[in-house]
Amino acid sequence: MNKKKVAIVSISLGKGGAERFAALLTFMLEKSGFEVHSIVINDEVDYEYTGTLFNLGNECKGSISILKKLKKGRLLRNYLVENDIEIVIDSRTRNILLRDLIAKFIYRNSKIYYIVHSYNFKDYFPSSKFWSRILYKNAIALICVSKAIEEKVSKLYEFKNTVTIYNPFFIAEEELKKEVSENKNVILFFGRFEEKVKNFTLMLEAFSQSKIYEKGYHLHLMGTGDDLDFIQKKIKVLNLGSYVEILPFKKNPFADVREAKFTILTSHYEGFPLSIIESLALGMPVVAVDCNSGPREIIQNEFNGLLVENHNAKALAEAMNRFADDAELYHFCKQNAAESVKHLSLKQISDEWKNLLNSQ
């Protein structure tokens, strides 16, 4: 039987949550019986993937900017036609109207599915509702990674083609079974160093206010991004240099997650953060702010982690100290962590994708 051919279009396969999801999606769809093609706009591939890769960034090296964009569009169209791609899943941010209307034209004759990865709609919808409806009205589905995102899309645009499919975790069974004899006194963040999203100002100020470092705790920041200098300066201003360590990006941060006391997320906004899901899957409680969207759909306060009012440094500092001081609460959350995200396994979410793509 001929397999349905699916192309996943993403900015890259490197160093970000949406990019990591695009890589995961290749495995989900291949296991579900599809022929998978990954098309990346930029030449950045860090995460493992399966299927065929078409790297537009590598194909268009050295071109002048406008010519490079035109060439990428032509090559993308040719690739879709030559490989008889039936389904296109657009996983990119879509924040330049003309470019995205051109992409819609490039995708013509394929069934188009768009993913909305973030509650920050400026990255996915034109400011004009009229143009938003033009851009998305013929899509087979707008796939939202949280229920809060789908509710917002439905309310603002009155689309009837929305669906929520959560991001999954994909951690090898042998990795999940590994145990740590004793957790270190480490609070771990892992993700992109992007202040306007991740709000390191709140994280560092709360860590400073908590004085948890006087109990021997350290904060580890693992990742990469454009705001490394900003973070380093903030650490210096708060006199936290002896207590905050910056670690390089790792494709597989799971050993560090398992060894930490808990992980932390302080974002202004999210979609459905993989760092929380992966932490819980590894049996690691999480302290997270109640930002839009994702944390409140994953974290059950005082059951598998602590959910804190956003932009409240005092409350966040208190949450850090609760996990440091209240051993009974901490171990209760820790023992519930892995079970609480079993419904987000790769197999479960793969079935949802399979059913969606086969329903049209």
N, C-alpha and C positions, 0 to 999 in steps of 0.2 A: 504494500500500500504506500502511495506517495505521501510523504509528510508535508504538512502545511509549513510554508516558509515564513519565518518571522524575523524582522529586523528591529533591533533595539538601538535607537539613536540616542547617544549621550554625549555630553561635553568631553568626557574622558573616562578612563577607568582608574583614576588615581586620586588618593588622598582626600576623599570627602564622603559624606554619608550617602548622597544621591548617587555618586559614582560607585561606591561599594555596593549599593543596592542593584545598580545596573549589571554589575558582575555577578551578583547572586542570582539575578533573574535569568541569566544564561543557563545556569544549572537547573533552575526550576523548570524552565520550558523544555530543555533537552530531555529531562527525565519524564516529562509529560508527553513526549512523542513528537515534538516540533523540531524542524530544522532551523537552527539558530544562527543568526548573523549579527555581530556587534559592529556598529558603525560609530566611530569616535571622531569628534570634530578636531580635537587637539591631540598632539602626539605625547600622551602621558598615560602609560599603562603600568600600574603597580599591582592591582588586585588580580587574582587568578580568575580565569573565565573559561568557558568551553564554547565550542562551535567555531565559526569562521569570523576572523577579525578583519575589518576594512578600516584602516587608519588614515583618515583624510589629512590629518596633520603631517604625517610622514609623506604622503603623496604630494603635498603642496609646499614643501620646504623651499625657502628662498624666494618665493613670489612676493611682489609688491602687494600691500594689504588688500586693496580693493580687487585686484586681479586674483589674489589668493581666494577671496570669498566667492567670486564668480566661478573660479575653477572648482572649488569644493562643491558648489551647488550643481555644476554640470556633472562632476564625477559621481556625486550622490545619486542624481537622477539616473545616470547610466547604469550604476550598480543595481539599483532597484529593478530596472527593466531587464537587464541582462540575466539577473538571477531569479526572475519571476517571483519577486517578493509579494506575498498576498497580504501580509499584515505588517504595519509599522507601529511600533510603540515608541513614542517620543518622550524621553525621560529628561530632556534638557530644561533649563530655565528658559522662559519665553517672555522676554521683556523689551524686545525691539520689534514694533509692530510690522514694519515693512519686511524685515528679515523673516518673520514668522508667517506672514502671508505668502511670501515666496516659498518657504518650506512647505506650506500647505499645498501649493501648486506642484512642487516637486513630488510630493507624496501621492498625487492624484492616481486614481485607479487601484490604490491599495486601501484596505480597511485601516483607519487611523484610530489609535488609542493614545490619549495624552495622560501623563501622570502629573499630579500636583503634589509636590514633595514638601511644601512649606505653607505655613499659615500667613506668611508675608506675601500677599497676592500681587504686589508690585513685580515680583519675579515671574509671574505666570499669566497675568491678565492685563490688557491695556487699560488705561485709566477710563476710557470710554466704554460704557456698557454696550453701546451699539457695536463697536469693533470687537469686543469680547464675544458677542453673539455671532458675529460674522466668522471669527476665527474658529470657534468651537462647534457651531451648530450642526455640522455634518459629521462630526466625530462619532464613531461607534460608542465610545464611552470616555468620560473623564474619570480617571481612577484616582481617588483621594486616599492618602495614606493614613488619615484619621477620620473619625466620625465628625469631629469638630470642623474639619476642613470641608467635608461634604455638606454639612449643615450651612456653613457660610456661603459656599458656592450656590446651593439651592436657593438660599434667601436672597442673595444679591442679583443672581442672573436668571433664576427660575428655570434652570436647565432640567431636563427630564432624563438625561443620559449619564447621571452620576452614579458612582458605586464606591464603597469603601473597601479597600483591601490593605490590611496592615503589612508593614515590613516584617520579614521573618528574621530569625537568627539562623546562622549556618555554622555550627561548631561541631567538629568531628566527635564521634561517640567516645573515643579514647581520651580526647581532651576534656570532655565533660566529666569523665570518671576520675580524673586526677584530683588529688586532695593535697591540701597544705596543712602541715602539722600545726602551725600557728601563724596567724595573720600579723603582718608588720603594722606598726602604728603609722600608716600611710593613708592619706586621702588622695584618691587618684582621679584626675580628669584626663580623658583621651578623646581627641578630635581635632578639628581645625582651629588654628589660632586666628580667629576673626572676631574682634571686639564687638562690632556692631550686631553680631548674632549671639555670640557665646557669653558676652558680658563678664569678662574677666575682672572688671572693676568691682562688681558686686562680689565675686568669688573671693578676691584678695582682701577686700575691706572686711568681709564677714570673717575670713580666716584670722585677720589681725584682731578684730574685736573679740573673737572667741577665746583668744589666748590659749588655744588648745595645744600650741607648741610648747607651753610650759609643762604639759603632761607628756612630752616626748613625741608629739605628732609632727609629721612633715606633710607638706602638700606637694605632690608630683604632677606636673603638667606635661603630658605626652602628646606630641603632634608636630605640625608644621603649618606655616601660614604667614601672611603679610604683616601681621601685627605682633611678631615676636619682639621687636624693639620696644613697642608700647608696653608690652607685658613686663619686660625686663626693667623698664623705667619705673613702672608702678611698684614692682617688688622693691626697688631701691628706695623710692619715696616712703614706703611703709616700713622700711627697715626689716624686711623679711628675708634678706639674702641668705641667712643661715638656716632657714626653715622651708624654703620653696626651691624645688629642683626642676629644671626643664629637661625633658628627655626627648630624644629624636623620635620621629614618626616610625611606627612599626606596622607592617601589614597584619601581623598577628600579635596583638597586645595581651593575649589571654593569660600568660604567665604572670604578668604584672597585675592584671585584674584580680586573679585568684589570691595573690599575696597581699593585696591591700586590705585595709580595714573596711572601707566602703568607697564607692565612687560618687562623683558629684556632677551636677549639671545646673547651670545658672543662667540659661539662655533668655534673651529678650523674647524670642519666638523659636519654634521648631516646626517639625512636621510630625514624624513618629520616630524619635531618635533611636538609632541602632545601638548607641553606647549603653542606654538604659536596658534594652532587651538583652544584650550580650552579657552585661554585668549580672543581671538576675539569673540568666540561664546557667552561669558559672557559679551560682550560689552566693552572689555578692549583693548585699543590700545597697540601696541607692538613696542619697539625699538629693532631691531635685526641687527646683522652684515650679510653681504651678503656672507655667507659661502656656500660651496657645501655640501649638497644640501638641498633644502626645502624652506628657507625663501623667495627667489625671486619668488617661485611659489605660495606663500600664501600672502605675504605682497605687497600691491600696495603703493609705496612710496607717503607719504603725502595724502593718501586716507583712509587707515585703520591702518597706522603706519608709522614708519620711518625706511628705509633700508639704512644701513651705510656700507661704505667700510670696509672690514675686516682688522684686525690688525692695525687699525688707532685709537689710543686712543683719539687724538684731535677731530676727526670727531664724535666719539661716545660721548665724553663729550659735544660737541655742540648740538648733538641730544637730550641728556637729558635736557639741558637748553631750547631748543626750546619748548618741551612739558611743561616745568615749566613756561615759560614766554609768550608763544603765545597761549592765551586762545582760539582764533578763530580756529587755526590749530588743537589744541588738541580736541576741541569739535566736529569739523568736522570729524576727524578720529574716534572718539568715536561713533558718530552716525552711521558711516558706518561699524563699526567692525562686528557686529553680522550678518548682511545681506551678508557680503563678504565671509562667510564660510558656508552658507546654503547648498551649493553643497557637503559639506563634512559631512553631517548628517549621522547617523548610517543607516537610511533607504536607502539612496542613495548608500552608499558604500556596504551595504549588497546585494543590487541587482547586483552590479558588481561582487561580489564574487560568488553569486548564478549562474549567467550566465556563469562565467568561469568554475566552477566545473561541471555544467550540460552540458557543450559543448563537453565534451570528453566521 
